[in-house]
Amino acid sequence: MSYEIPRDVQMLGRDITESQLKYHHKSVLISKEFTFDSAHHLHCYEGKCKNLHGHTYKLQVIMRGKVDSRGIAIDFGDIKRIAKERVIDRLDHKYLNDVLPPMNTTAENMVVWMYEEIHQALLEEELYPAIKLEEIRLWETPTSYAAITRSMMEEEE
């Protein structure tokens, strides 16, 4: 297998114009994943999870939007900052029953709280008014997750 080494780097204004940076007008999904470790136990549950135990959770944040003039919908760094401030830093290496609002600390309850927190951050920041939080997925184990979507959150009760 042979690899060609570029002799030159593409330059804005010489090889590509600013008007060419945005390739399309489609909506795209943008996703970032995180892991954190926490302990919890469940109330009114007969099974192993009624006892204090821990998980390495995986959180996936999925947003939807159209790209700007640069071809960027939202900076991955901004997704990371928002998720860390609103969710990860508050839950990592914590006892969830103490740090979450009063609730049974099931993945099903937690994923809705996470959606609310990240959605509120997007509204408050106003950096990306066209970006919508589309889905949150929370894996409690490598094979088990709970998810909530924007359409599910917007449904009438």
N, C-alpha and C positions, 0 to 999 in steps of 0.2 A: 504494500500500500504506500503510495507516495503522497506527500502533502506539499501543497504549494504555499510558500511563505509570501504574504503580501509585500510588495515593494513600496507601497504608498498607503496612507490612511485616508479614507474618505473625508473631505473637508466641506463644511457647510459654506455655501456661496460659490464654491468652485465645482464640486461634483454633484451636489444636491441642493435644492432650494428649500427655503422654509415652507413654501406651499406644498412641497412633496412629502413633508414629514408625516402628515396625516394621510394614511393610505385608504381609509374607509369611513363610512358613516354608520356603521353597525353598533349595536350594543354588545358588550362583551362581559363575561364573568371574570372576576379577578379574585384569587383565593390566596390565603396565607394560613399556615398551620403552626401550632404551638403545642408544647407539652409542659405539664406542670404536675407536681406531686402534692397530694393532699390526703388527709385522713378524715373519716366521718363514720357515722353509724346511722341506721334507719330506725325510726319509731314505727310501732304497729306492724311489724314485719316478722314473720317466723321463718328464719333461715340464717345463713352465715352472716349476712349483712346487718343483722341486728346488733352484732358485736363491733366494737371499735376496730377499724381496719383501714388500709390505705390503698390508693390507686395511683398509677401514672396515667393521668388523663391526657387525651389528645384533643385539641380544639381546632376546628377548621372554620374560618370566617370567609364567607363568600359574598362578594359585592357585585353589583351590576351597574354599568354606566357606559356612556359614549366617550370616546377619546377626545382630547382637546387638540389644539393645533399642532402639538408636538407628537401626537399619537399615544398619549398617556391618559388613562381613565382616572386612576388614583395611584399615587406613589406607594409602592410596597412598604416603604419605610413609615409612611403615615398609618397604614393598616397596623403595622407592628407596634408603633407608639400608642395608638388608641387601644388596641387589645391588651397591651401590657399595663397601661395605666388603669383601665377600667375593669379588667378581669384578672389577668395573670398575676400581677404583683399583689393583688388583694387575696388571692387564693393559694399561691404557691407555698408549699411547706406550712400550711395552716390547717387547723381543725375546722372544717367547713361548718359544723353545727354552731360554732361561735361567730364566724365572720360573715356568713350569709344572712339575709333577712330571715325572720322566723318562717321556716318551711322544713319539710322532710327533705333531706339533701339527696334526692334521687336525681339521676341524670335528666329525667323528664322535667323536673322543676328547675334545675340549674340552667338548662339550655334556654329556657324562656327568660330567666333573669339575665343571662349573658346577652341575649338578643336586645333586651331593653337597655342595658348599659351601653352597648356599642352603638345602637341606634341613637340614643340620646347624645352621645359624644359627637356623632356625625351632624346632628341638628345644631348643637351648640357651637361647633367649630366654624361652620359655614364655609369651609375651604373647598368643599366639593358638593355644591348644591344639587348637581345632577346625579350623584352617586347614591344608590339605594342599597341598604343591607338586604341581601337576597336570602341568605340561609346561614344558620349556625348549626354545626354538627359537633357533638361532644361524645367522644369515645371514652367509656369507662374501662373497657378492656380492649385488647386488639381486635376482638370480633363483635363487640357490642357497643352500639351508639344510639343516642337520641338526637333528633333533629327538629328544628322549627324553621319554617320559611316565612317570607314576608306575607304571602297570601294567607297563610295560616294565622299569622299575628293580626291581620286586618279583618279576619272573619268576625261576624257578630257572635256573641256568646249564646 
